[in-house]
Amino acid sequence: MALQDPLFYYLILPSLLFVGIILFWLAQSLSLLFLSRKFFFPVLYKNKLTEWFVVQISIAIHELSHFFAALLTGSQINLKESFVTSRGGRVSAMTSHSIGGWISTVIAAFAPAFMPGLALFFVSVMLLGTNVPFGDIFKIDALSVDPGLFIGVIVSIISPLFNDLVSVFSEPSIQGGVLLYFVMISSLTSAPSEDDWKASASVLFSFPLIPLFILFLLINFMAIQFDLNFMLMILTGISIVFMYVAFGVFLLSLLVMLIKTLSLIFSLISKKVSGARNG
């Protein structure tokens, strides 16, 4: 099939992109679910300070992602059945049995995997004054599938963001510290709970995914008409999300290692003090 064939640009390519988004969510969710349950939570829940200011806030942001995604896409929120605790939370949406309602259900289910990273992108630009050449995306031909061009544009956008985040360590500031704090907890925010995982996985094999897929095809069609490279825009967004989640996991790993190290030091000091008293 020739690359000039409209079927390639209007159906095959966006279909592969749609599947790629789902696979990205799947890989990110499983990885974060494993890391949080096996390495992060066992340490963070041992200390009330980290439980309150890391775990609980991450859970609250996670549920707010569900909340705003459902609200902005037309679903009504059942506040009586919605809650947030230190161990988990739930946002109960009253979704109508319509095409819009089904699409809203899917978007709200997957929102925590993408919304925090994209929100942090805008916050980073505002707080750090990062000069992001976002306009480069619009310079690429709508029908281009050149990997070299794509990588060049994505790197040109990710690099200044990453460099400014790293520079916060060498040039500390209050706004930079607050930003790194939210980047850190965003890695937990993007992790699904067991209930979320089951609900989201069930959506992948249900009818509501079909209307969203059709909407995805329509958006791709309209983007091409306006000479916008929809594939590059989606890949750039996913790359931004991945960068913030990966950086957040790195920061959270440093925090966990610091807590373990301090705990070990205090334990050794306590044993020495106890031994000196007994002696």
Protein Blocks (a to p, Z undefined) as FASTA:
>chain_A
ZZklmklmmmmmmmmmmmmmmmmmmmmmmmmmmmmmmmmmmmmmmpmklmmmmmmmmmmm
mmmmmmmmmmmnopacdfklgccdfkbccddddddddfklmmmmmmmmmmmmmmmmmmmm
mmmmmmnopacffklmmmpcfkbccfklmmmmmmmmmmmmmmmmmmmmmmgcfklmmmmm
mmmmmmmmmpccfklmmmmmmmmmcfklmmmmmmmmmmmmmmmmnopafklmmmmmmmmm
mmmmmmmmmmmmmmmmmmmmmmmmmmmmmmmmmmmmmZZ
